[in-house]
C-alpha cells in the first residue's frame, strides 16, 4: 500500500512536489520565450509592416515582403516560417492586449479569430474550471483539431486525419470491421454502400455473391427481385451455351452428340406443341357459357399474344434455323 501511495504522488519519475517546482520554473521560461517570440514579431513588423489585402499597386510587392523577411530570418538564424508566423501573430496582438501568463502558442492560435474585440475578450476568459488556456483548449475554442482528443467527434476527426493516406485508411477499416460491436453500429444503408464499393471488382463481386447465395434466406430474397432473377436465369443459359461451345470445339464426340441433340430437340419441340394443343383442347371446352371478367380477359389476351409470338418464333426457327430473339419478343416471353 505505501508503494501505491508513492506512485500516486509521482508524475513520471519525480514526486508531485518536484513536479510542481519544475512546472513553476518552466512557466517562467515559457513566459520569457513568449516575450522573445513577440519581440521577434515586433521587429519583423518594423522591417515589413502588415499591408492591407489588395492595397499594393504592384503584384511583385508581396515578393519583396517575403524577400525582406527571408533575409531577416537568415541573418538571425531562424527559419522564414518562424519569423513570418511571429510577425503575423504580433500584428494581431498589440502590446497592450497581450496577456501575461498566456503562452505565445495560445496567442498564435487565437490570432485566427477575425473579430478583434472577440479575440481580445476570449483570451482573458479561460474555460470554466481551469485557470489558464492550454493549446488544446484554444484549438478546441477555434474549432481546430486537438492533440489529445476527448469528445467522440474529436476522436473521429483525429482518425480521419491519421487515415488520410489511402493505404492507412484501408488497413484501419479492415481492422475495425473485424470488431462485431463496431459493425453492429453501422447504419444499414452505409453497410450496403460499403459492400457495393468493396465489390466493384468483378472477381470480388462474384466470390461474394457465390457465398451469399449459398445462404437459403439470402437466395430467396434475392430471387424475389425480378431483375436479379432474370439475370441469374440469363447467366445460367449463357454458362450452358459457353460450356456447349467448348465441348463442341474440343471434344471428339461432338459430331455424334450434335446428331443426337438434333433428334432430341425435334422430339422436344413436337412434344411441346402436342402438349399445348392437348391442354388447350381440354381446357377451352370447359369455358362454355362462361363470361370472363375484364381483368381475366386482359390476362388471357396477354398470354395468347405470348403464345402467338412464340409460334411465330418456332416457325422461323424451323424454316430458317435462326433462333435469335428480338427485344420485343424477349419482353413478351418474360411477361413484360
C-alpha positions as CSV (number, residue, x, y, z in Angstrom):
1,X,0.0,0.0,0.0
2,X,2.7,2.6,0.8
3,X,4.2,1.9,-2.6
4,X,0.9,2.6,-4.3
5,X,0.6,5.9,-2.5
6,X,4.1,6.8,-3.5
7,X,3.3,6.0,-7.2
8,X,0.1,8.0,-7.0
9,X,2.1,11.0,-5.6
10,X,4.5,10.9,-8.6
11,X,4.4,12.3,-12.0
12,X,6.6,10.3,-14.3
13,X,9.8,9.7,-12.4
14,X,9.5,12.7,-10.0
15,X,7.5,13.4,-6.9
16,X,4.5,15.7,-7.0
17,X,6.4,18.4,-5.1
18,X,9.3,18.2,-7.5
19,X,6.9,18.3,-10.5
20,X,5.3,21.5,-9.2
21,X,8.8,23.1,-8.9
22,X,9.6,22.1,-12.5
23,X,6.3,23.5,-13.8
24,X,6.9,26.8,-12.0
25,X,10.4,27.1,-13.5
26,X,9.2,26.2,-16.9
27,X,6.3,28.6,-16.8
28,X,8.9,31.4,-16.2
29,X,10.9,30.1,-19.2
30,X,7.8,29.9,-21.4
31,X,6.8,33.4,-20.5
32,X,10.3,34.5,-21.4
33,X,10.2,32.6,-24.6
34,X,6.8,34.2,-25.4
35,X,8.3,37.7,-24.9
36,X,11.2,36.7,-27.2
37,X,8.8,35.4,-29.9
38,X,6.7,38.6,-29.7
39,X,9.8,40.7,-29.8
40,X,10.9,38.9,-33.0
41,X,7.5,39.5,-34.4
42,X,7.6,43.2,-33.5
43,X,11.0,43.7,-35.1
44,X,9.8,41.8,-38.2
45,X,6.8,44.1,-38.3
46,X,9.1,47.1,-38.1
47,X,11.1,45.7,-41.1
48,X,7.9,44.9,-43.1
49,X,4.6,46.2,-41.6
50,X,1.4,44.3,-42.4
51,X,-0.3,45.5,-45.6
52,X,-3.9,45.6,-46.4
53,X,-5.1,42.9,-48.7
54,X,-5.4,44.4,-52.2
55,X,-3.6,47.6,-51.2
56,X,-0.5,47.0,-53.2
57,X,-0.1,48.8,-56.5
58,X,2.3,46.2,-58.0
59,X,1.9,42.4,-57.9
60,X,5.6,41.9,-57.2
61,X,5.5,43.9,-53.9
62,X,4.5,40.8,-51.9
63,X,7.6,39.0,-53.1
64,X,9.5,42.0,-51.7
65,X,8.0,41.4,-48.3
66,X,9.0,37.7,-48.5
67,X,12.5,38.6,-49.6
68,X,12.9,41.0,-46.7
69,X,11.6,38.5,-44.1
70,X,13.7,35.7,-45.6
71,X,16.8,37.9,-45.3
72,X,15.9,38.7,-41.7
73,X,15.4,35.1,-40.8
74,X,18.7,34.1,-42.4
75,X,20.6,36.9,-40.6
76,X,19.3,35.8,-37.1
77,X,19.5,32.1,-37.7
78,X,15.8,31.2,-37.7
79,X,13.5,29.7,-40.4
80,X,11.5,32.0,-42.6
81,X,8.3,30.3,-41.3
82,X,9.2,31.1,-37.7
83,X,9.8,34.8,-38.4
84,X,6.7,35.1,-40.7
85,X,4.5,33.5,-38.0
86,X,5.9,35.7,-35.3
87,X,5.2,38.8,-37.4
88,X,1.7,37.7,-38.2
89,X,0.9,36.9,-34.5
90,X,2.4,40.1,-33.2
91,X,0.2,42.0,-35.7
92,X,-2.9,40.5,-34.2
93,X,-1.9,41.3,-30.6
94,X,-0.9,44.9,-29.9
95,X,1.4,45.2,-26.9
96,X,-1.3,46.4,-24.6
97,X,-3.5,43.4,-25.5
98,X,-1.0,40.6,-24.8
99,X,-1.9,38.6,-21.7
100,X,0.9,37.8,-19.3
101,X,0.9,34.1,-18.3
102,X,-0.6,33.0,-21.6
103,X,1.9,31.4,-23.9
104,X,2.8,32.7,-27.3
105,X,1.4,29.5,-28.8
106,X,-2.1,30.3,-27.4
107,X,-1.8,33.8,-28.6
108,X,-1.0,32.4,-32.1
109,X,-4.0,30.1,-32.0
110,X,-6.4,32.9,-31.1
111,X,-4.9,35.2,-33.7
112,X,-7.1,33.3,-36.2
113,X,-10.2,34.9,-34.7
114,X,-11.1,37.6,-37.2
115,X,-13.0,40.0,-34.9
116,X,-10.6,42.0,-32.8
117,X,-12.9,42.5,-29.8
118,X,-13.8,38.8,-29.7
119,X,-10.2,37.9,-29.9
120,X,-9.2,40.2,-27.0
121,X,-12.1,39.0,-24.9
122,X,-11.6,35.3,-25.4
123,X,-8.0,35.1,-24.2
124,X,-8.9,36.7,-20.8
125,X,-11.6,34.1,-20.1
126,X,-10.1,30.5,-19.7
127,X,-12.5,27.5,-19.9
128,X,-14.7,27.0,-16.9
129,X,-13.0,25.1,-14.1
130,X,-9.5,26.0,-15.3
131,X,-7.1,28.9,-14.5
132,X,-5.4,29.2,-17.8
133,X,-5.6,28.4,-21.5
134,X,-3.8,25.4,-22.9
135,X,-3.1,24.9,-26.6
136,X,-5.6,22.1,-26.8
137,X,-8.4,24.2,-25.2
138,X,-7.5,27.1,-27.5
139,X,-7.7,24.8,-30.6
140,X,-11.0,23.4,-29.3
141,X,-12.3,27.0,-28.9
142,X,-11.5,28.0,-32.5
143,X,-12.6,24.6,-33.9
144,X,-9.3,23.1,-34.8
145,X,-8.1,19.6,-34.2
146,X,-6.6,18.9,-30.8
147,X,-3.6,16.9,-29.9
148,X,-5.4,14.9,-27.2
149,X,-9.0,14.3,-28.4
150,X,-11.6,13.9,-25.7
151,X,-15.0,14.0,-27.3
152,X,-16.2,11.4,-29.8
153,X,-16.2,14.0,-32.6
154,X,-12.6,15.0,-31.8
155,X,-11.5,11.4,-31.8
156,X,-13.3,10.9,-35.2
157,X,-11.5,13.9,-36.6
158,X,-8.2,12.6,-35.4
159,X,-8.8,9.2,-37.0
160,X,-9.8,10.9,-40.3
161,X,-6.5,12.9,-40.2
162,X,-4.4,9.9,-39.5
163,X,-6.2,7.9,-42.2
164,X,-5.8,10.5,-44.9
165,X,-3.4,8.1,-46.6
166,X,-5.4,5.5,-48.6
167,X,-3.4,2.6,-47.5
168,X,-3.6,3.5,-43.9
169,X,-7.4,4.1,-44.3
170,X,-7.8,0.6,-45.8
171,X,-5.9,-1.1,-43.0
172,X,-7.8,0.8,-40.3
173,X,-11.1,0.0,-41.9
174,X,-10.2,-3.7,-42.2
175,X,-9.3,-3.9,-38.6
176,X,-12.4,-2.0,-37.4
177,X,-14.7,-4.2,-39.5
178,X,-13.4,-7.3,-37.6
179,X,-15.0,-6.0,-34.4
180,X,-18.6,-7.2,-34.3
181,X,-19.7,-4.4,-32.0
182,X,-18.4,-1.8,-34.4
183,X,-20.1,-3.4,-37.4
184,X,-23.4,-3.6,-35.5
185,X,-23.4,0.1,-35.1
186,X,-23.0,0.9,-38.8
187,X,-26.3,2.0,-40.4
188,X,-27.9,-0.4,-42.9
189,X,-27.5,2.0,-45.9
190,X,-23.9,2.5,-45.0
191,X,-23.3,-1.2,-44.9
192,X,-24.9,-1.6,-48.3
193,X,-22.8,1.3,-49.7
194,X,-19.6,-0.3,-48.3
195,X,-20.4,-3.7,-49.8
196,X,-21.1,-2.0,-53.2
197,X,-17.7,-0.2,-53.0
198,X,-15.8,-3.3,-52.0
199,X,-17.4,-5.4,-54.8
200,X,-16.7,-3.1,-57.7
201,X,-14.1,-5.6,-58.9
202,X,-16.0,-8.3,-60.8
203,X,-13.9,-11.1,-59.3
204,X,-14.6,-9.9,-55.8
205,X,-18.2,-9.4,-56.6
206,X,-18.5,-13.0,-58.0
207,X,-16.9,-14.5,-55.0
208,X,-19.1,-12.6,-52.5
209,X,-22.3,-13.3,-54.5
210,X,-21.5,-17.0,-54.6
211,X,-21.0,-17.1,-50.9
212,X,-24.2,-15.1,-50.2
213,X,-26.4,-17.3,-52.5
214,X,-25.4,-20.3,-50.5
215,X,-27.5,-18.9,-47.7
216,X,-31.1,-20.0,-48.3
217,X,-32.7,-16.9,-46.9
218,X,-30.5,-14.6,-48.9
219,X,-31.1,-16.6,-52.1
220,X,-34.8,-16.5,-51.5
221,X,-34.9,-12.7,-51.0
222,X,-32.6,-12.1,-54.0
223,X,-34.8,-14.2,-56.3
224,X,-37.8,-12.1,-55.2
225,X,-36.3,-9.3,-57.3
226,X,-37.4,-9.7,-61.0
227,X,-34.2,-8.2,-62.4
228,X,-31.9,-10.3,-60.3
229,X,-33.9,-13.5,-61.1
230,X,-33.7,-12.7,-64.8
231,X,-30.0,-12.1,-64.6
232,X,-29.4,-15.4,-62.8
233,X,-31.5,-17.2,-65.4
234,X,-29.7,-15.5,-68.2
235,X,-26.3,-16.3,-66.6
236,X,-27.3,-20.0,-66.4
237,X,-28.3,-20.1,-70.1
238,X,-25.1,-18.3,-71.1
239,X,-22.9,-20.6,-69.0
240,X,-24.6,-23.6,-70.6
241,X,-24.0,-22.1,-74.0
242,X,-20.4,-21.5,-73.3
243,X,-19.9,-25.0,-71.9
244,X,-21.6,-26.4,-75.0
245,X,-19.4,-24.4,-77.4
246,X,-16.3,-25.5,-75.5
247,X,-17.5,-29.1,-75.8
248,X,-18.2,-28.8,-79.5
249,X,-14.9,-27.2,-80.2
250,X,-12.7,-29.6,-78.2
251,X,-14.5,-33.0,-77.8
252,X,-14.1,-35.7,-80.5
253,X,-17.6,-36.9,-79.5
254,X,-19.2,-33.6,-80.5
255,X,-20.4,-34.6,-84.0
256,X,-22.2,-37.7,-82.7
257,X,-23.7,-35.7,-79.8
258,X,-24.9,-33.0,-82.2
259,X,-26.7,-35.6,-84.3
260,X,-28.4,-37.0,-81.2
261,X,-29.3,-33.5,-79.9
262,X,-31.0,-32.6,-83.2
263,X,-33.2,-35.6,-82.9
264,X,-33.9,-34.9,-79.2
265,X,-34.7,-31.2,-79.9
266,X,-37.1,-32.2,-82.7
267,X,-38.9,-34.6,-80.4
268,X,-39.0,-32.0,-77.6
269,X,-40.4,-29.4,-79.9
270,X,-43.1,-31.8,-81.3
271,X,-43.9,-32.9,-77.7
272,X,-44.3,-29.2,-76.6
273,X,-46.6,-28.4,-79.4
274,X,-48.7,-31.6,-78.8
275,X,-48.9,-30.8,-75.1
276,X,-50.1,-27.3,-75.7
277,X,-52.8,-28.4,-78.2
278,X,-53.9,-31.2,-75.9
279,X,-54.1,-28.8,-72.9
280,X,-56.0,-26.2,-74.9
281,X,-58.4,-28.9,-76.2
282,X,-59.0,-30.0,-72.6
283,X,-59.4,-26.6,-71.0
284,X,-61.2,-24.4,-73.7
285,X,-64.4,-26.6,-73.9
286,X,-64.8,-26.2,-70.2
287,X,-65.3,-22.4,-70.7
288,X,-68.6,-22.9,-72.5
289,X,-71.2,-20.2,-71.5
290,X,-68.7,-18.7,-69.0
291,X,-68.2,-15.0,-69.1
292,X,-64.7,-13.8,-68.0
293,X,-64.2,-10.5,-66.2
294,X,-62.3,-7.6,-67.7
295,X,-59.1,-8.4,-65.8
296,X,-59.3,-12.0,-66.7
297,X,-59.8,-11.3,-70.4
298,X,-56.7,-8.9,-70.3
299,X,-54.6,-11.7,-68.8
300,X,-55.8,-14.3,-71.3
301,X,-55.2,-11.9,-74.3
302,X,-51.7,-11.1,-73.0
303,X,-50.9,-14.8,-72.8
304,X,-52.4,-15.5,-76.2
305,X,-50.1,-12.8,-77.6
306,X,-47.1,-14.5,-76.0
307,X,-48.2,-17.9,-77.4
308,X,-48.7,-16.4,-80.9
309,X,-45.3,-14.7,-80.8
310,X,-43.8,-18.0,-79.6
311,X,-45.4,-19.9,-82.5
312,X,-44.0,-17.4,-85.0
313,X,-40.6,-17.8,-83.4
314,X,-40.9,-21.6,-83.7
315,X,-41.9,-21.4,-87.4
316,X,-38.9,-19.0,-88.1
317,X,-36.5,-21.4,-86.3
318,X,-37.8,-24.4,-88.2
319,X,-37.8,-22.7,-91.6
320,X,-34.5,-20.8,-91.3
321,X,-32.6,-22.3,-88.4
322,X,-32.4,-18.8,-86.8
323,X,-33.3,-18.7,-83.2
324,X,-32.4,-15.1,-82.4
325,X,-34.8,-13.3,-80.1
326,X,-35.5,-9.6,-80.8
327,X,-36.2,-7.2,-77.9
328,X,-39.9,-7.2,-78.3
329,X,-40.2,-10.9,-78.3
330,X,-37.9,-11.2,-75.4
331,X,-40.1,-8.8,-73.4
332,X,-43.2,-10.9,-74.3
333,X,-41.5,-14.1,-73.3
334,X,-40.5,-12.5,-70.0
335,X,-44.1,-11.4,-69.4
336,X,-43.2,-7.7,-69.5
